[in-house]
Amino acid sequence: MLSPSGIRTVCVLVVIATGVAGCSDMYFDHRESIALGAGDAIATNKVAQTIDPWPPHSANNRIAFNGQLMQGAQDRYKRGKTITPVLPTTMSKDSQTVTQQAAQAQTATGVAVSATPAAAVKGPGGAP
């Protein structure tokens, strides 16, 4: 005969084995279909015929950019230097000196020299 501790051990093992056997998916492996995904034709067709919610221009990966400007920004970022923003209504020191030089050149030569920058060049999409 088994001792009471042996009986308890056997009972615990039977309960554990029963619980582990319940987690098995052997029942689900016996199917009458060829593949596990068989029978999902309707769901597959719904997904295949769903309209893409993204607009067509979102697939454009040819974004216009200025490589030299980006490289300069990356270099300044690595060095920890920043460019102080200037309000468009105020004149920076550089634009003041250019304006003064243009005025001096006009008075010296008598020919009008423009100190204003050229208009922005439009890109392929019409945006500057």
C-alpha positions in Angstrom: 0.0 0.0 0.0 0.9 3.6 -0.5 1.5 5.8 2.4 -0.7 8.9 2.8 2.0 11.2 1.5 2.4 8.9 -1.6 -1.3 9.0 -2.2 -1.3 12.8 -1.9 1.6 13.0 -4.4 -0.2 10.8 -6.9 -3.4 12.9 -6.6 -1.4 16.1 -7.1 0.3 14.6 -10.2 -3.1 13.5 -11.6 -4.6 17.0 -11.1 -1.6 18.7 -12.7 -1.6 16.2 -15.6 -5.3 16.8 -16.1 -4.8 20.6 -16.1 -1.9 20.4 -18.5 -3.9 18.1 -20.8 -6.7 20.6 -20.9 -4.3 23.2 -22.3 -3.4 21.0 -25.3 -4.9 21.9 -28.6 -4.8 18.4 -30.0 -8.6 18.6 -30.5 -8.1 21.7 -32.6 -5.4 20.1 -34.7 -7.8 17.4 -36.0 -9.6 19.4 -38.7 -11.2 18.6 -42.0 -9.4 21.4 -43.7 -6.0 21.6 -45.3 -4.7 24.7 -43.5 -5.5 26.5 -40.3 -6.7 29.6 -42.2 -9.0 27.7 -44.4 -12.6 29.0 -44.4 -11.6 32.6 -44.1 -12.2 33.5 -47.7 -14.9 36.1 -46.9 -12.7 37.9 -44.4 -9.8 37.7 -46.8 -11.9 39.3 -49.6 -13.1 42.0 -47.2 -9.5 43.0 -46.4 -8.4 42.8 -50.0 -11.2 45.1 -51.2 -11.0 47.7 -48.4 -10.3 51.2 -49.7 -7.0 52.7 -48.5 -7.9 55.5 -46.1 -4.7 57.4 -46.8 -4.7 60.1 -49.5 -2.7 59.2 -52.7 -0.1 62.0 -52.1 0.9 60.4 -48.7 2.8 57.8 -50.6 5.1 60.4 -52.1 8.6 59.8 -50.7 10.4 62.3 -52.9 10.2 65.3 -50.6 12.1 68.4 -51.8 14.7 69.6 -49.4 17.9 71.6 -49.3 20.8 69.2 -48.4 23.3 72.0 -47.7 20.9 73.7 -45.3 20.2 70.4 -43.6 23.9 69.6 -43.3 24.6 73.0 -41.7 21.7 72.5 -39.3 23.1 69.1 -38.3 26.6 70.5 -37.8 25.3 73.4 -35.6 23.3 70.9 -33.6 26.3 68.7 -33.0 28.4 71.7 -31.9 25.6 73.0 -29.7 25.4 76.4 -31.5 22.0 77.9 -32.3 20.9 80.7 -34.6 18.9 83.3 -32.8 15.5 83.9 -34.6 14.8 87.4 -35.9 11.4 88.8 -36.2 10.5 89.6 -39.9 9.5 93.1 -38.9 12.9 93.9 -37.5 16.2 94.3 -39.4 19.2 92.2 -38.5 22.7 93.7 -38.3 23.6 92.0 -41.6 20.6 93.4 -43.5 21.3 96.9 -42.0 24.9 96.8 -43.3 23.8 95.6 -46.7 21.3 98.4 -46.9 23.9 100.9 -45.9 26.4 99.5 -48.5 23.8 99.7 -51.2 23.0 103.3 -50.3 26.7 104.2 -50.4 27.2 102.5 -53.7 24.2 104.3 -55.2 25.5 107.7 -54.1 29.0 106.9 -55.3 28.1 105.6 -58.7 24.7 107.1 -59.3 23.3 103.7 -60.3 20.5 102.3 -58.2 21.5 99.1 -56.4 18.8 96.9 -54.8 19.4 95.7 -51.3 16.3 93.6 -51.2 16.7 89.9 -51.6 15.4 88.2 -54.8 12.0 86.5 -54.8 11.9 82.9 -53.7 12.2 80.3 -56.4 9.2 78.0 -56.7 9.8 74.3 -56.7 8.2 71.6 -58.9 5.0 71.6 -56.9 4.6 75.4 -57.0 5.7 75.8 -53.4 8.8 77.8 -52.5 
